[in-house]
Amino acid sequence: MNKQYWNNKNVFVTGCSGFLGSHMVKTLTAAGANVTGLIRDYTPKSYLYNTENQKINLVTGSLEDEQLLERVLGEYETDTVFHLAAQAIISVANRNPLSTFNSNIMGTCSLLEACRRSPLVKKIIVASSDKAYGDQEVLPYNEEMPLKGRHPYDVSKSCADLIAQAYHKTYGLPVCITRCGNLYGGGDLNFNRIIPQTIKSVLNGEAPVIRSDGTFIRDYIYVEDAAMAYIFLSEKMDNSKLHGEAFNISTEVRFTVLELVNKILELMDSDLDPIILNQGSNEIKKQYLSTKKIRETLGWKPQYTIDEGLKLTIDWYREYLKNTTSHILNKKGGE
């Protein structure tokens, strides 16, 4: 990361209170960027509010509100946009597809249209997902494969991805697209996800629960590696030849869910046995990415191994849950 490059640069981050967004804000503000973030709901437990919220401009509103977005981009003289906001929980998407489509598809349309009408915007990175590829016969996914999501969340990411491509192809909008593997790291308080759920269970002395049959295969990337990849790509986008391109971001290290849970148990010196519910549905069995394009084209590579990332993540949750428990006990003692 070139810190001098970001000093005093005006940046807009949608989804700034989300898991990746919070880490992006932390990294950008540390480099001296002027960050404006969009939030829809106030979520006080977000990693953002425990770190950098006093250092950014916070705008409350809906991603589908094009007039609001255009006002923000203009008033804060935005140069660079990181579009990270999305309804990202697969189980929620399966229960509430319409709200997911509104956020992930129409929200992306509104943002890109606002950017099209904002002459100061020079670079836009749109967060797609490995889920946008859908179920492919050949693995790993590469960027030339068709996007063919079938379930609600996957479809929403396929659509958002294609819309971003359309805005570049039709209007010349300076867009790049990222398709990440599964993110993990400190600050993810969605305990439905397998890594924070497993760590929390072990710290509480409870057997971790695997919702699926344990054989689903995924690749994983430490959140700080992902944040740095987004920033690295944005710096490289000064070369307009990259505009319109999509890049996979991953460590290219893949595990079955059961293998991942067992690795966490090993790193935590736990002899607990996971409980396998075998209840997973509307999810793709095998998903993992090739990062040959970003490695060979731009020279990017992750900095953290899976063991290093998991150890840092475990330490973060151990401290977080200890402090949370102490706060609750102190509160009760004062009542």
Buried (B, 14 or more C-beta within 10 A) or exposed (E): BEEEBBEEBBBBBBBBBBBBBBBBBBBBBBBEBBBBBBBBEEEEEBBBBEBBBEBBBBBEBBBBBBEBBBBBBBEBEBBBBBBBBBBBBBBBBBEBBEEBBBBBBBBBBBBBBBBBEBEEBBBBBBBBBBBBBBBBEEBBBBBEBEBEBEBBBBBBBBBBBBBBBBBBEEEEBBBBBBBBBBBBBBBBBEBEBBBBBBBBBBBEEEBBBBBBBBBBBBBBBBBBBBBBBBBBBBBBBEEEEBBBBBBBBBBBBBBBBBEBBBBBBEBBEBEBEBEBEEEBEEBBEBBBBBBEBBBEEBEBEBEBEBEEBBBBBBEBBBEBBEEEEEEEEEEEEEE
